[in-house]
Amino acid sequence: MERLRIDLGERSYPILVGPGLLHDAAVVAGSVAARDVLVVTNTTVAPLYLPRLERALEGKRVASVALPDGEQYKTLETLARVFDALVEHRLNRDACVVALGGGVVGDMAGFAAACYQRGVDYVQVPTTLLAQVDSSVGGKTGVNHPGGKNLVGAFHQPRAVIADTDTLKTLPPREFRAGIAEVIKYGLIADAGFLDWIEAHLDALLRLDGTALTHAIRRSCEVKAEIVAEDEREHGRRALLNLGHTFGHAIETATGYGEWLHGEAVGAGMLMAADLSCRLGWIGAGDVARIRALLERAGLPVVAPPIGVGRALELMGMDKKVLAGRIRLVLMRTVGEGVVAVDYPADALQSTLSAHFGATA
Amino acid sequence: MERLRIDLGERSYPILVGPGLLHDAAVVAGSVAARDVLVVTNTTVAPLYLPRLERALEGKRVASVALPDGEQYKTLETLARVFDALVEHRLNRDACVVALGGGVVGDMAGFAAACYQRGVDYVQVPTTLLAQVDSSVGGKTGVNHPGGKNLVGAFHQPRAVIADTDTLKTLPPREFRAGIAEVIKYGLIADAGFLDWIEAHLDALLRLDGTALTHAIRRSCEVKAEIVAEDEREHGRRALLNLGHTFGHAIETATGYGEWLHGEAVGAGMLMAADLSCRLGWIGAGDVARIRALLERAGLPVVAPPIGVGRALELMGMDKKVLAGRIRLVLMRTVGEGVVAVDYPADALQSTLSAHFGATA
C-alpha cells in the first residue's frame, strides 16, 4: 500500500493506494471515523463490492443507496435520492457519506455530502481508474445540467480516499483504457519522465499489474495534487488539468453524454490539443505522432465524430471554461509542459477543428 | 442610509439600510459589479419591485426568473428553475445572481449562486423584515426537504446586501410582525438595552417609521454579525441565534410549512424557551410576562397548536440541531443573555411542552 497526503491545511487527507484495501478493515474503518454511514453506490458496483465494504465497516450503523449506473443519471433528480436516503436513515451532521463507485458516484455523493445539512464528511472509495486518478484530488463535486457538464456543484474535500487496485479487475476494459487517457494526460502536462514511464509500462498497466497500477495512480494523484495545491480554486495552473477537455466536451455533448466515455473524449481532445500546439510551432510533428501512437496502443479512439467546425465551436463556446467570450485552451509548450493559451491565431484553431471534426460548416 | 460592514476577511461585504435605496442607481449598480445579472424573485415581488431594480441596473445585461411565492416552493425542484434560467441566459462564472424578495427567494438564489459553476457572486435585496434582519448575515443558503427545513444547502456569502425599508410598505402586516419576532430575538439573546429600545419604539416600528426601522434592522444585523463573526461555521455561540427555533420548527412541521410563518413560530418558541428558562430558575416569572406582553403588543401569536408532548418531542428530535440524540436548546440565562443548554432536567422540558403543546400523549 502506498500513502499520499494531500496537504490542504485543516482539510488535509490521505489517499491510500494498493491491492486488497477493501479487505482490510483497519484501513477502511480507520478512514471512516463516523459511527453513522451512508454508502452511495450504483447498481453495477453494489453487488461486486458493497458486501465487502459493509464487512469492513462492521460495528458502525451503515445504510446504503444504489443509484442507476451511468453519466446520464448524474442529475439533480438522482441527487435527490441521496438526500432522501440521508433523511430516511435520520443521518445527522456527524454522519459520513462513503462514495463506492466511479466518478459519477463520487461526484454525486460528494455533492450530496457538501449540501446535506450544509456539509457532512465524505470518504471516496473509487472503483474505476478514472475516478482513482482524477476525482481523488481537487474537491470538485457536482451534477450535470442539460446545458452542460458539471454546471451545478460544490468544492468539498473528502476525509480520505481508498483506491483499491483490485477493483479494476471487474472494470470493463473500455473504461479502464479511458482511465489510461487521464494518466497519459498527467505526463503530457507536467512530467515528461512519467510519460516515458507510461510508454515503458503500458503493457503491464493493460494487464492490470498491481505494482504498475499502484505507481501510475499514485504518481497521477501526486501530479494533480501539486497543481491543485498551488491553485485550489482554479484560477491559474489548475486549468492545465483540462488538457483535452474543451475539445472533449464538444465530442461528449455532440454525441450525447454516454456514447463516448469521458476519458475517451479527453484522449481524442488531447490529440487535437497536440495538433494545435504543433501548428503553433510549440511541439513537433514527431511529438504528435508519438502521442497518437501511445493513445492507439492504449486502445483509445483517436478519430473525433464528424460534427463539423461550426457545431464544434458552438459547443466549445458554451463550455464553462470560457472567460468573457474568449475560448481558453490548454495546449503543450513542450511534451510534458502544459500551457493555457488565449492568444493563438483563430485560423490555427479552425484548421485543427477542420482536420478533426470535418469541414461541415 | 446606514452602512454596516460584515467583516469576513476577503469575503467581507456591506449591508446598506435605509429608505429609497432601490431608487438609487448609484447604490444598486455600485453593489453589483458584474455585467451579466440574473435577478431571482417571486411572482408577488416581481410586479412591485422588479421594474425599479431593472432601471437601477440599466446598462447591464439583466435577465430574471420569477419563482412561485411561498415556503412550500423552497425545494430542489424550484431550485432547478434557477439553474435552468442561468443556463438559458448563458451566464458564466463572472455573472451575479441578485435575490429580490424574502428569505425563501434569498435562500434559493444564494444556494443556486453557491452551486452554479461551483460558485458565482450574489447580492441580496431583501424585501421582508425577516430577510433584512436574518438572511442578510450568516451566509446560510438552501432549500427544504420533506424531512426537514433547510436540510440541503451551502454556506455562501453575498457580495452586498441592500435593505430598502420602503419595500416593507407593501409587506403584509402579518409578515411584518413575524419579522419583529426576530428583532425581539436579538434583544433577548444578546442586548438587553436593545430590548428596552424595542419596547419604547414598538409603535414607531409598527407604523413603519423609516428612522426606527433603519435602526432596528441595522442593530439586528450588527448583533447577528457579532455572533457569527466569532463562530462562522456554527459550533458555539452561533447556536444562540436559534432561540425559539427548535420549538418553532416543531410548530412549523406539525402544521405543515406555511400555516405558521417562520417568525411567528419563532415568537411562540421564544416564549416556550422563556418558560423553560423560568422553570430552571434563570429568569423570573415577571420576565416571562414581559416577553409575552411584548410579543402580544407586536400582534404575534403566543399560543402553540395543541399537537401533544409526544409529537412535539418527536419533531424536535428530527430537528437538525440534534447532537448525537441529545436535544440542545437555546434558553435565557438572563433577559438579554442567551445560553445553549443540554443539561436541563427532562421533566422541566416536559412541563414546558405540556403547558404549551397540550397533554395529548
HADDOCK unambig.tbl for C-alpha pairs under 7 A between the chains (distance, minus, plus):
assign (segid A and resid 87 and name CA) (segid B and resid 147 and name CA) 6.00 0.50 0.50
assign (segid A and resid 92 and name CA) (segid B and resid 320 and name CA) 6.66 0.50 0.50
assign (segid A and resid 115 and name CA) (segid B and resid 152 and name CA) 5.06 0.50 0.50
assign (segid A and resid 115 and name CA) (segid B and resid 153 and name CA) 4.71 0.50 0.50
assign (segid A and resid 115 and name CA) (segid B and resid 154 and name CA) 5.60 0.50 0.50
assign (segid A and resid 116 and name CA) (segid B and resid 151 and name CA) 5.80 0.50 0.50
assign (segid A and resid 116 and name CA) (segid B and resid 152 and name CA) 4.68 0.50 0.50
assign (segid A and resid 116 and name CA) (segid B and resid 153 and name CA) 6.44 0.50 0.50
assign (segid A and resid 117 and name CA) (segid B and resid 151 and name CA) 4.76 0.50 0.50
assign (segid A and resid 117 and name CA) (segid B and resid 152 and name CA) 5.48 0.50 0.50
assign (segid A and resid 117 and name CA) (segid B and resid 153 and name CA) 6.41 0.50 0.50
assign (segid A and resid 118 and name CA) (segid B and resid 152 and name CA) 6.17 0.50 0.50
assign (segid A and resid 118 and name CA) (segid B and resid 153 and name CA) 4.75 0.50 0.50
assign (segid A and resid 118 and name CA) (segid B and resid 154 and name CA) 4.61 0.50 0.50
assign (segid A and resid 118 and name CA) (segid B and resid 155 and name CA) 6.64 0.50 0.50
assign (segid A and resid 147 and name CA) (segid B and resid 87 and name CA) 6.02 0.50 0.50
assign (segid A and resid 151 and name CA) (segid B and resid 116 and name CA) 5.81 0.50 0.50
assign (segid A and resid 151 and name CA) (segid B and resid 117 and name CA) 4.76 0.50 0.50
assign (segid A and resid 152 and name CA) (segid B and resid 115 and name CA) 5.06 0.50 0.50
assign (segid A and resid 152 and name CA) (segid B and resid 116 and name CA) 4.69 0.50 0.50
assign (segid A and resid 152 and name CA) (segid B and resid 117 and name CA) 5.49 0.50 0.50
assign (segid A and resid 152 and name CA) (segid B and resid 118 and name CA) 6.17 0.50 0.50
assign (segid A and resid 153 and name CA) (segid B and resid 115 and name CA) 4.72 0.50 0.50
assign (segid A and resid 153 and name CA) (segid B and resid 116 and name CA) 6.47 0.50 0.50
assign (segid A and resid 153 and name CA) (segid B and resid 117 and name CA) 6.43 0.50 0.50
assign (segid A and resid 153 and name CA) (segid B and resid 118 and name CA) 4.77 0.50 0.50
assign (segid A and resid 154 and name CA) (segid B and resid 115 and name CA) 5.61 0.50 0.50
assign (segid A and resid 154 and name CA) (segid B and resid 118 and name CA) 4.63 0.50 0.50
assign (segid A and resid 155 and name CA) (segid B and resid 118 and name CA) 6.65 0.50 0.50
assign (segid A and resid 320 and name CA) (segid B and resid 92 and name CA) 6.67 0.50 0.50
